[in-house]
Amino acid sequence: EYDYHPMWKSLGMNVEDHDMLLGAVGQMYGDMFLTQSNRPKATSYLDFVASNIHSGRIREMLDKKESGEATKIVGSFCLYVPEEVVTAAGGIAVSLCSGADWATDKVEEHLPRNTCPLIKSFTGFKLGHVCPYIESSDLVVGENTCDGKKKAYEYFSTLANMYIVDIPNVHNDATVEVWKGEVKKLAHKIEEFCGQPITAESLAEAIRIANDKRRALQRLSATRAADPAPISGLDSLLTVQAALMDDPVRLTGAVNDMAAECEARVAVGEGVVPKGTKRILYTGTPMAVPNWKFFNIIEKAGGIVVGEESCTGSRYYRDLVDESGTTVDQMLDAIAERYFKISCAVFTPNDQRMADIVNMARDLHADGIIDCSLQFCTLYETEAFTVEKAAEEAGIPFMHVTTDYANEDAGQLTTRVEAFLETI
Ligand code: BJ8
């Protein structure tokens, strides 16, 4: 077995603490994922990702940079940062996971205690030097979305090389133009930083790579409309989490394999759970790796998650970038238009999200909707009332929960989910 400690050390990481983190995540993976019964065989790819993501994948990215095959590694925290722009400049786009508590005491010396766990997590990973993605990112692209993130970036940018994109908070004909300008500014910044121009050829190729990934994820998610569902919510969530970090071409192949196996399962009525298992549509805040807690609770309580209206779900793959553009300018416009459809709760009003939730619940034959906010996330906490109203009007049972990354509320959440499953 290859020893990755020298690589982690060379990235400036705290290898002892990192060993502890990996140990804890490995244990959690075993308890949550490997205890599931009748997983599709092709989910072995997810086991590979889980064991490779902090080691082999990092080595691979660094090797690509060393050999000149890749220019730079560019990290981001939000689905609004277009990966196509990074890929087109020869860079590797990675999402910076923020799904576990780390170095919270140190974080609270710089950020308010009542900050959402996702923001505390990425700050803690940085302060504790335990995330190889943050440490290997040459540039981190942040965005002005929620107040928590945008203000935390002021501090984070003293620790990492950052560039911030400005995202309007309303969707209309004027703001889409502003957003197109922001995407073009980002593209200039990236090509300058990567030292490689974005050409019509490289951008068309980057759009195709990302669209292929989205098509594969769409294909997999469509199989989950079947009863019994052919794949668990946990494995589906991890698939999207992997899509935010792994090599896009390898991932696309693996997701197509999973989709093919799930299609075959659906054809013969085979599932991961018995037919008639209560089906849940998840909606709410994103679940960054390794935040699998709530999906694990729902599924261990006897439900099955059949869809995710969230950034670690349908918002990542539902819309494709239009591929008909021929100039860089046209393609950047098409990218901006596609990303502007993401219904983040930072937008007001956010009617599209309500329509998406109800449509997804119907298309996927969900028996109930569970809306989940991370603690101290004002956006999603407040929007939960609007989601409840939309669910009520559509006649779909609804439950809202607020949680964090700690395990203290696991028992209480289980009780609530069990009670909800009984009533639907
Ligand atoms: S497009 S959802 S990825 S901003 S949970 S940090 S909102 S206080 S993550 Fe997001 Fe982009 Fe929107 Fe998607 Fe703030 Fe809330 Fe914390 Fe959050």
Residues whose N, C-alpha, C, O or C-beta is under 5 A from the ligand:
A	BS01	BJ8	F77 C78 L79 Y80 C116 L118 T145 C146 G148 K149 T285 C311 C344 A345 L374 F376 C377 T378 L379
